[in-house]
Amino acid sequence: MRLARGWQLAAVLLVGLFAIATQAYAQDISIVPTLRAGDSFQLEVIRIRQNSAQPQQNGKSTTRVNVLVVSSSADGSVIEWVPGASVFDNPQVALNPLVGSAAQALRDIRFQLNLNADGELLGMANQAEVAPRLKTVVDAVVRDLAARIPEDQRKGFLDVIGQVLSVDVLIASATRDAATYLGLNGASLAVGQAVDLDLEQPSPFGGGPIPARFRVRMESATVDTASLKTTTTYDGAALVRLTQSLAKQAGKPIPPEELAKLPPIEMADEGTFVFDRTRGLMREVKVNRRVVVGPNRRLDAWEIRLTDAR
């Protein structure tokens, strides 16, 4: 009888411990990549643009990015992010000198990125090496484009292109893709749990950061994958100030009376992320950025897929 009661007690304790372990497992889904020195993987980065004001420029580009883990330790990792050639599905976009030149300038540049122990992006490790190379490419492109512009329009053109094709903007463009892919590394959430944060996001148009409200939710999880959704809502007043600043830099300041007539500017991102828990890498990322200014609608979307891992 004592043995029976002892067995029952042991069984109850065992079941209780199993329940606690299962609950902890369910609540401890961490998005931390598995990165070992020498590992490599390839990503397909698709960028989609739709603009109601310029439908002829709508289109999609596809870029293969090779990623190599240069080093890895308990303190973090260094990865090499190397964009390849970009393929455009719209010939008009491909012929756009600004778009084509930006893509060409980034091709085969080896961006080394510092990550912390959880795989969060900390910044570039080799900017001092990359910046002069990019500047050489940019200067050559700008000289070629400026030669085609009438002299009386050249200064305004150079002011605008100086923003679009600056070294800082090109580096931001390349690292933005990496930041999008690595953006949820370090997150740890239970299924159904959501976290809201106030933060500052880099401006997609250059200039200072934009205040935004960010939300991430763990939608579902299995032994193999974890799926998350994100939303980012940008501060409308900051977007108006950014518009005013960019117009001033381009030599076309907006008078106060005209600024007051500007319709509200809305910008928001929606993202879905699928983390491969078996391979320890993000399998798929989709982010849609929608901008609304009066009757005009613009969509900028990123789709990043893991295509090969070794």
Disulfide bonds with the S-S distance in Angstrom:
none
